[in-house]
Amino acid sequence: MEDRRTRAAGALIALVAAIPLLIATAPAQAAPASSAQAEIDRLLDLTPGGTQLDDRTVSWNGGAVIVRVALPSDPPARAIASCPTGYYCAWAKSGYGGNTIWFTSCSVGGSSNSLAPLGAAARSFANARTSGTVQVKDGATVVDTLGPSTGRSTVSYGSTAMVCFT
């Protein structure tokens, strides 16, 4: 029994001693390129002046405009729940999918926010605020109006801006 314990302890010591050699001789592996970072770089080139907040999020105007880059591994968004309460949002894909842009700026006279930082034509919209309306505009033309806690999962009209009214 003692002989078996001695052999097991010796084997364990040899294994632990070999770990640095295994690590030193293992081939180095490059970190995978970030598709999110490439998209963030593209959006910042398209609309300069943004600040990258984390590996998937860029903001403009001190956080009044936020874009979150979608990844293929993201679960599909559910209704307007992916647009945080108190915000109004647009998505690059139908069904509330793809990159998302969030806005908070509202006023009595209407606060207009460009959809250009989204980097693509918006195909879904939501107003996740508890009061007030949001207009979707194509140039000077109002193409849709969203009441509180409403959204459009699929749209075919063009859009350049969202205007929020308190």
Backbone as numpy.savetxt, mean C-alpha at the origin, in Angstrom:
# Nx Ny Nz CAx CAy CAz Cx Cy Cz
26.17 -47.49 29.46 25.35 -46.30 29.46 26.22 -45.04 29.46
27.27 -45.09 30.31 28.18 -43.93 30.40 28.89 -43.72 29.07
29.26 -44.81 28.40 29.96 -44.72 27.13 29.06 -44.07 26.07
27.76 -44.38 26.07 26.81 -43.81 25.13 26.67 -42.30 25.35
26.60 -41.85 26.60 26.50 -40.42 26.93 27.76 -39.69 26.50
28.91 -40.29 26.70 30.17 -39.66 26.33 30.24 -39.48 24.82
29.83 -40.50 24.06 29.84 -40.40 22.60 28.85 -39.33 22.12
27.65 -39.26 22.73 26.64 -38.26 22.34 27.16 -36.86 22.63
27.78 -36.67 23.79 28.33 -35.35 24.13 29.44 -34.97 23.17
30.29 -35.93 22.82 31.38 -35.66 21.87 30.85 -35.28 20.51
29.79 -35.96 20.04 29.19 -35.65 18.74 28.56 -34.26 18.75
27.93 -33.89 19.85 27.32 -32.57 19.98 28.39 -31.49 19.95
29.48 -31.70 20.67 30.58 -30.71 20.68 31.16 -30.58 19.28
31.32 -31.66 18.56 31.86 -31.60 17.20 30.92 -30.84 16.26
29.62 -31.07 16.43 28.65 -30.37 15.60 28.67 -28.88 15.85
28.69 -28.49 17.13 28.72 -27.07 17.49 30.00 -26.44 16.96
31.12 -27.15 17.06 32.40 -26.61 16.58 32.39 -26.45 15.06
31.62 -27.27 14.35 31.60 -27.21 12.89 30.70 -26.11 12.35
29.80 -25.57 13.14 28.84 -24.56 12.66 29.55 -23.35 12.05
30.58 -22.76 12.70 31.24 -21.63 12.05 31.83 -21.98 10.69
32.34 -23.19 10.54 32.88 -23.61 9.24 31.78 -23.72 8.20
30.63 -24.26 8.59 29.51 -24.38 7.66 29.01 -23.01 7.21
28.94 -22.08 8.15 28.46 -20.73 7.83 29.46 -20.04 6.91
30.75 -20.16 7.22 31.78 -19.47 6.44 31.86 -19.98 5.02
31.56 -21.25 4.80 31.68 -21.81 3.45 30.37 -21.83 2.69
29.26 -21.45 3.32 27.96 -21.43 2.63 27.96 -20.30 1.61
27.41 -20.54 0.41 27.38 -19.48 -0.60 26.45 -18.35 -0.14
26.87 -17.12 -0.40 26.05 -15.96 -0.03 24.86 -15.89 -0.97
23.70 -15.54 -0.43 22.51 -15.41 -1.25 22.05 -13.97 -1.21
21.79 -13.43 -2.37 21.34 -12.05 -2.45 19.89 -11.95 -2.00
19.57 -10.84 -1.38 18.19 -10.60 -0.98 17.34 -10.40 -2.23
16.10 -10.90 -2.24 15.28 -10.73 -3.43 14.96 -9.25 -3.66
14.90 -8.87 -4.92 14.58 -7.49 -5.26 13.14 -7.21 -4.85
12.89 -6.02 -4.37 11.56 -5.66 -3.89 10.74 -5.06 -5.03
9.67 -5.76 -5.39 8.79 -5.21 -6.42 8.08 -3.97 -5.89
7.84 -3.94 -4.57 7.21 -2.76 -3.97 8.14 -1.55 -4.10
9.44 -1.74 -3.88 10.37 -0.62 -3.97 10.45 -0.09 -5.39
10.43 -0.97 -6.36 10.45 -0.52 -7.75 9.21 0.32 -8.06
8.07 -0.10 -7.56 6.83 0.66 -7.77 6.88 1.99 -7.03
7.41 2.00 -5.81 7.55 3.25 -5.06 8.46 4.21 -5.81
9.57 3.71 -6.32 10.48 4.56 -7.10 9.77 5.15 -8.32
8.97 4.33 -9.00 8.22 4.80 -10.16 7.23 5.90 -9.78
6.51 5.70 -8.66 5.53 6.70 -8.23 6.20 8.00 -7.81
7.35 7.90 -7.14 8.07 9.12 -6.73 8.63 9.86 -7.94
9.05 9.12 -8.98 9.49 9.78 -10.21 8.32 10.46 -10.90
7.16 9.80 -10.88 5.97 10.32 -11.52 5.44 11.57 -10.80
5.46 11.53 -9.47 4.94 12.64 -8.65 5.98 12.96 -7.57
6.96 13.82 -7.89 8.02 14.14 -6.93 7.48 14.82 -5.67
8.29 14.79 -4.62 7.94 15.47 -3.38 7.36 14.55 -2.33
7.24 13.27 -2.64 6.70 12.32 -1.67 7.76 11.86 -0.69
7.30 11.28 0.41 8.18 10.73 1.44 7.84 9.26 1.62
8.85 8.41 1.50 8.63 6.98 1.72 8.55 6.73 3.21
7.40 6.16 3.66 7.17 5.93 5.08 7.65 4.57 5.54
7.51 3.56 4.69 7.99 2.21 5.00 8.21 1.49 3.69
8.34 0.18 3.72 8.68 -0.57 2.50 7.56 -0.61 1.47
6.35 -0.12 1.81 5.23 -0.16 0.87 4.41 1.12 0.81
4.79 2.16 1.55 3.92 3.32 1.69 4.68 4.62 1.41
4.03 5.52 0.64 4.57 6.84 0.34 3.50 7.86 0.69
3.94 9.00 1.24 2.97 10.07 1.53 3.43 11.37 0.86
2.46 12.21 0.59 2.70 13.55 0.08 1.93 14.51 0.97
2.33 15.77 0.95 1.64 16.84 1.69 1.49 16.51 3.17
2.58 16.07 3.80 2.56 15.82 5.24 1.60 14.73 5.68
1.34 13.77 4.83 0.44 12.67 5.18 -0.99 12.86 4.74
-1.30 13.99 4.08 -2.67 14.21 3.60 -2.99 13.29 2.43
-1.94 12.85 1.70 -2.10 11.92 0.59 -1.18 10.73 0.85
-1.71 9.52 0.80 -0.93 8.32 1.09 -1.20 7.28 0.02
-0.14 6.66 -0.51 -0.28 5.54 -1.44 0.35 4.32 -0.80
-0.40 3.24 -0.78 0.11 1.94 -0.29 0.22 1.02 -1.50
1.43 0.53 -1.75 1.70 -0.32 -2.91 1.19 -1.73 -2.64
0.48 -2.27 -3.60 -0.05 -3.63 -3.49 1.01 -4.65 -3.88
0.97 -5.79 -3.24 1.83 -6.92 -3.58 0.96 -8.08 -4.04
1.50 -8.94 -4.90 0.71 -10.09 -5.35 0.23 -10.97 -4.20
0.95 -10.98 -3.09 0.58 -11.82 -1.96 -0.49 -11.20 -1.06
-0.88 -9.95 -1.32 -1.91 -9.31 -0.51 -3.24 -10.03 -0.67
-3.97 -10.19 0.44 -5.31 -10.76 0.29 -6.21 -9.74 -0.41
-7.25 -10.19 -1.09 -8.12 -9.23 -1.74 -8.79 -8.33 -0.69
-8.97 -7.08 -1.07 -9.62 -6.12 -0.17 -11.08 -6.50 0.01
-11.63 -6.15 1.17 -13.03 -6.44 1.45 -13.81 -5.13 1.48
-14.78 -5.01 0.63 -15.65 -3.83 0.55 -14.82 -2.56 0.66
-15.23 -1.60 1.51 -14.42 -0.39 1.68 -13.63 -0.47 2.98
-13.61 -1.65 3.60 -12.91 -1.81 4.88 -11.42 -1.53 4.75
-10.84 -1.68 3.55 -9.42 -1.40 3.41 -9.14 0.09 3.31
-10.17 0.90 3.19 -10.03 2.35 3.26 -10.32 2.73 4.71
-9.31 3.19 5.44 -9.50 3.42 6.88 -10.62 4.41 7.19
-11.30 4.19 8.27 -12.35 5.10 8.71 -11.78 6.52 8.80
-12.54 7.47 8.25 -12.11 8.87 8.27 -11.39 9.29 6.99
-11.14 8.35 6.09 -10.43 8.65 4.84 -11.37 8.48 3.66
-10.95 8.96 2.51 -11.58 8.61 1.24 -10.46 8.13 0.33
-10.77 7.13 -0.50 -9.71 6.38 -1.16 -10.05 6.07 -2.61
-8.99 5.77 -3.37 -9.13 5.28 -4.74 -8.15 4.13 -4.92
-8.53 3.18 -5.78 -7.70 2.01 -6.07 -7.41 1.96 -7.55
-6.26 1.41 -7.91 -5.85 1.30 -9.31 -6.59 0.19 -10.05
-7.20 -0.74 -9.31 -7.90 -1.85 -9.96 -9.35 -1.92 -9.48
-10.18 -2.52 -10.30 -11.57 -2.78 -9.90 -11.58 -3.72 -8.71
-12.68 -3.70 -7.98 -12.82 -4.59 -6.82 -11.95 -4.16 -5.66
-11.63 -2.87 -5.57 -10.80 -2.32 -4.49 -9.44 -3.01 -4.44
-8.83 -3.21 -5.61 -7.54 -3.89 -5.68 -6.44 -2.99 -6.20
-5.22 -3.49 -6.12 -4.05 -2.76 -6.60 -3.63 -1.67 -5.63
-2.79 -0.76 -6.12 -2.33 0.34 -5.27 -3.52 1.15 -4.78
-3.38 1.67 -3.57 -4.45 2.45 -2.94 -3.92 3.83 -2.59
-4.71 4.85 -2.82 -4.35 6.21 -2.39 -5.40 6.65 -1.38
-4.94 7.19 -0.24 -5.82 7.62 0.84 -5.72 9.13 0.98
-6.85 9.79 1.21 -6.88 11.23 1.46 -7.61 11.51 2.77
-7.23 12.61 3.42 -7.93 13.06 4.63 -8.42 14.50 4.50
-7.84 15.27 3.61 -8.12 16.70 3.51 -9.54 16.97 3.04
-10.32 17.70 3.84 -11.70 18.08 3.51 -11.95 19.53 3.94
-12.91 20.18 3.27 -13.29 21.52 3.68 -14.73 21.79 3.25
-15.31 22.86 3.78 -16.68 23.24 3.43 -16.77 23.53 1.94
-15.77 24.22 1.40 -15.76 24.58 -0.02 -15.26 23.47 -0.93
-14.75 22.39 -0.35 -14.24 21.26 -1.12 -12.73 21.29 -1.24
-12.09 20.23 -0.85 -10.64 20.09 -0.97 -10.37 19.12 -2.11
-9.70 19.61 -3.16 -9.43 18.78 -4.33 -8.07 18.11 -4.21
-8.03 16.80 -4.50 -6.81 16.03 -4.43 -6.61 15.26 -5.73
-5.44 15.43 -6.33 -5.11 14.76 -7.58 -4.94 13.26 -7.37
-5.36 12.48 -8.35 -5.16 11.03 -8.32 -3.85 10.63 -8.99
-3.06 11.58 -9.47 -1.81 11.28 -10.17 -0.85 10.42 -9.35
-0.70 10.64 -8.03 0.24 9.79 -7.29 -0.13 8.31 -7.29
-1.34 7.96 -7.64 -1.75 6.56 -7.70 -0.96 5.83 -8.79
-0.54 6.56 -9.82 0.28 5.98 -10.87 -0.49 5.22 -11.92
-1.81 5.24 -11.86 -2.65 4.55 -12.83 -4.05 5.14 -12.74
-4.86 4.86 -13.74 -6.25 5.31 -13.69 -6.96 4.59 -12.56
-7.68 5.34 -11.74 -8.42 4.74 -10.63 -9.63 3.97 -11.16
-9.87 2.79 -10.60 -10.98 1.94 -11.04 -11.95 1.59 -9.91
-11.64 2.03 -8.66 -12.54 1.83 -7.52 -12.39 3.05 -6.61
-13.49 3.39 -5.93 -13.47 4.56 -5.04 -14.25 4.25 -3.77
-13.90 4.93 -2.67 -14.66 4.79 -1.43 -14.59 6.07 -0.62
-15.66 6.33 0.10 -15.71 7.41 1.09 -15.97 6.72 2.43
-14.92 6.50 3.20 -15.05 5.80 4.49 -15.19 6.79 5.64
-15.67 7.98 5.34 -15.93 8.98 6.38 -17.36 8.78 6.87
-17.63 9.27 8.06 -18.98 9.10 8.64 -19.92 10.22 8.26
-19.40 11.29 7.63 -20.26 12.38 7.18 -19.59 13.06 5.98
-20.37 13.85 5.27 -19.83 14.59 4.13 -19.83 13.75 2.86
-19.60 14.44 1.74 -19.59 13.76 0.44 -18.22 13.91 -0.22
-17.98 13.04 -1.18 -16.76 13.09 -1.98 -17.17 13.02 -3.44
-16.69 13.97 -4.22 -16.94 13.95 -5.65 -15.73 13.35 -6.36
-16.00 12.57 -7.38 -14.95 12.07 -8.27 -15.05 12.92 -9.53
-13.90 13.50 -9.93 -13.91 14.41 -11.08 -12.99 13.92 -12.18
-13.38 14.23 -13.40 -12.53 14.05 -14.57 -12.36 15.44 -15.14
-11.21 16.04 -14.85 -11.03 17.45 -15.19 -11.98 18.27 -14.35
-12.77 19.12 -14.99 -13.74 19.96 -14.27 -15.11 19.28 -14.12
-15.29 18.11 -14.72 -16.59 17.43 -14.71 -16.71 16.47 -13.54
-17.79 16.60 -12.77 -18.09 15.66 -11.69 -18.69 14.41 -12.34
-18.02 13.26 -12.14 -18.49 12.01 -12.75 -19.17 11.09 -11.75
-19.01 11.38 -10.44 -19.65 10.56 -9.41 -19.62 11.32 -8.10
-20.57 11.02 -7.21 -20.59 11.57 -5.87 -20.83 10.42 -4.90
-19.97 10.34 -3.89 -20.06 9.27 -2.89 -20.50 9.86 -1.55
-21.57 9.32 -1.00 -21.99 9.69 0.33 -21.12 9.00 1.37
-21.36 9.28 2.66 -20.57 8.64 3.72 -20.70 7.12 3.68
-19.62 6.44 3.98 -19.58 4.98 4.07 -20.09 4.28 2.81
-19.73 4.83 1.63 -20.12 4.21 0.37 -18.90 4.06 -0.53
-19.04 3.21 -1.52 -17.96 3.02 -2.47 -18.47 2.53 -3.80
-17.58 2.54 -4.78 -17.85 2.00 -6.11 -16.72 1.01 -6.40
-17.06 -0.27 -6.50 -16.02 -1.28 -6.68 -15.51 -1.34 -8.12
-16.31 -0.90 -9.07 -15.90 -0.92 -10.47 -16.47 0.30 -11.17
-15.60 1.06 -11.82 -16.05 2.23 -12.57 -15.42 2.18 -13.96
-16.09 2.81 -14.92 -15.55 2.86 -16.27 -15.20 4.28 -16.68
-15.57 5.26 -15.87 -15.29 6.64 -16.24 -13.85 7.01 -15.91
-13.39 8.06 -16.60 -12.07 8.61 -16.31 -12.13 9.43 -15.04
-11.00 9.62 -14.40 -10.97 10.40 -13.17 -9.58 11.00 -12.97
-9.57 12.24 -12.52 -8.31 12.93 -12.28 -8.16 13.40 -10.84
-9.30 13.51 -10.12 -9.23 14.06 -8.77 -10.43 13.59 -7.94
-10.27 13.71 -6.62 -11.37 13.50 -5.69 -11.48 14.78 -4.87
-12.72 15.24 -4.68 -12.97 16.48 -3.94 -13.83 16.14 -2.74
-13.35 16.52 -1.55 -14.04 16.19 -0.31 -14.73 17.42 0.27
-15.98 17.22 0.68 -16.77 18.29 1.30 -17.15 17.85 2.71
-17.02 18.77 3.68 -17.40 18.45 5.06 -18.89 18.54 5.22
